[in-house]
């Protein structure tokens, strides 16, 4: 039996990444795809793809093993539960335990660059302990350490275009931004083809510093945008003042600090190697996405 004939399951399938992965799996000829989501039956996109939908609520672990039953290969998309420390790692551990109980053979997990333990709760800490849970599970696994989505730029671009300032604590170090679409294609390819145990850094084609992002925004918008280096403390305080929950603000601060140490600047051929297509550069992405944001 080829891997394309196996029963494949995607968690978080109603999210932006999950829907894109399911669509890519169908395009690549996957015959048996399960879309696991908290709200089965509510996504027109999933319904149009003709896949089986199952309820999998990470806040209700009792739903997970039943949802995973019969799945041979599973994509565990990291959840977006950043509202409180400890929630996400608890969800991920429950999912891995359920995968073992359901007899899943291989898990693909979406992590981040340089996953490592930290003194306090953080995005890096969540991903590190999820990876450890996979190592200890007895399963075969593929870890995709996705660099920051290019889409993250859009979260800050509107304010930058309004004020003329793009602030960060990255200290002029680069990020190998990768689009969500490229991550989806890579995840689908890994779910279809990866065997054994492997860790891949998933990156865009170039390391892009925030000064370059500001320059691209200026060029595409016709407005002047300058990057301003601030301290990590200023990043966190500014986000909290803007209404961002404290843990999420600390997470953004942590990512800026990781970038300033060079951990997000690595460039790999993973996207091209797994999918056969080179990843989209940041400028090309912004050329496509920025007009809608400005409108």
Beta strands, then each sheet from edge to edge (+ up, - down):
strand 1: 7-10
strand 2: 32-37
strand 3: 52-55
strand 4: 73-76
strand 5: 106-112
strand 6: 140-146
strand 7: 165-168
strand 8: 174-175
strand 9: 197-202
strand 10: 208-209
strand 11: 226-229
sheet 1: 3+ 2+ 1+ 4+ 5+ 6+ 9+
sheet 2: 7+ 11+
sheet 3: 8+ 10-
end
